[in-house]
Amino acid sequence: MAKAFGRRGRLARSAEEVRAAAAEWVANPGPMMIDARISRSVVTLPYRRIHYGRDE
């Protein structure tokens, strides 16, 4: 999406790829999107709040 708008973007599928993308952004600040893909088994906080009523 970021590249379509002429901005920088990186796809990260591991913690190391997220670190590398963040380091790239720190070295050259400006608009950048990091698409961090996580495991399907991870339940996000908003989902837990809506479906389970929990904030843990």
N, C-alpha and C positions, 0 to 999 in steps of 0.2 A: 504494500500500500504506500509506504513512504517513497519508494523508488518511483512509483507512478506519478507522484507529485513533485518529483525532482529533489527529493531529500534522501538522506542516508537511512538505510535500514539493514538489519541483520537478523537472521534466523538462528536461534540458539536451542539446541536439543540436549545440552548438558550444562552443568554448572561451570565447567571450564570455558565453554563457548560464551556463556553470559559474562564471565569475567573478562574475556578477550574483547567482547563488544563494549563493555563498560570502560575498559582501558582505552579503547579507540576513541570513545566519546570524550573521556577526560583529556586525552591528548589533543583533540580537535573539537572543542565545545561547539554546540549548535544543535539545531533540530535533528533528532535521530530516533528512530523507532527500533526497539528490540523486541522481537517476537519470541518470547520464551515459552517453548512448548514443554509442558509438564506431563507427568504420568496421569493416565485416566483414573487411576485409583485415588488420586488426591482430591478431596472434597474441599472446595473453596469456602471461605468464610461466608460470603453472601448466600451460597447454596445452603450451608448449615443453618444459617439464621432463618431462611425462608422455610425450609423443609423439616428441620429438626428443632428449631427454636433454641439453638445453642450457640454460644460465642467462644467455644474452646478450641 
